Amino acid sequence: MTSDRAYTRYDIVSLGFEARCRAVDGTRYLWHADNGLRTHPDGRATMLTDAAALPDGPWALTELGERELHEGELWL
């Protein structure tokens, strides 16, 4: 089970843990370490390597992100 705490873009980028976010327009984001995936509402997906393209949040931990954050498994 993942944490109910919301994280910011700064949190996920600076600490490098895996997290997900759903923007107001329905676009979904997954970010881990220094790259991610943006999935548009119509199903198109785009790989991201620039954290500036990410929404501010709220971001939620994935199961992997929770392990990384709480068990010291961050790939920094």
Secondary structure, 3 states (H helix, E strand, C coil): CCCCCCECHHHHHHHCCCEEEECCCCCEEEEECCEEEEECCCCCEEEECCHHHCCCCCEEECHHHHHHHHHCCCCC
